[in-house]
């Protein structure tokens, strides 16, 4: 598994119950030219023992679940599989529309396609005349998305997002929450949310993340959030 994010590496270590080797990639240098060698010109990339590579996160998750039907975080029935996939897609959207643009702001990059060929909103630059509006929009989006997740979890009334057993989707919720709560790059965002913090009104989301964080492998990797800027 080739990755550029230590948080993704930690998540892989926690979710995957099959043997694999993880390699952190320097997207700006190094021997692995992700722009040319990766299937979609992006990372992560899973290079399988069957001789093919997978360059989409959703497809990587599907491959791991297919290979580990009895894995500790693999949903075991139709309902839990669908609910877990639904929650994972929520996390993927949250990453795309909040964490990813916030990453651009934190790293002070607003030039087009700077990160793995993806579009960048020019308002991410602190010099842009609408930068403050952009930050406000991101804050509103975060509150809306987490509010909807809170409502969904409360309505479900189960210990985890797909039922009473923890699945890979809960791990991704945990990662989203702790990225915002602990990564240094989000300090300004946390401060902008006041004393109540960025997850005000979302006690069920926080409780779920805390339960996931108690798992042995997850707890062992928790320190990576304090080390990573984003």
Buried (B, 14 or more C-beta within 10 A) or exposed (E): BBBBBBBBBBBBBBBBBEEBEBBBBEBEEEEBEBEEBBBEBBBBBBBEEEEEBBBBBEEBBEBBBEBBEEBBBBBBEEEBBEBBBEBBEBBBEBBEBBBBBBBBBBBEEBEEEBBBEEEBBBBBBEEBEEBEEBBEBBBEBBBEBBBEBBEBBEEBEBBBBBBEBBBBBBBBBBBBBBBBBBBEBBEEBBEEBEEEEBBBEBEBBBEBBEBBBEBEBBEEBBEBBEEBEB
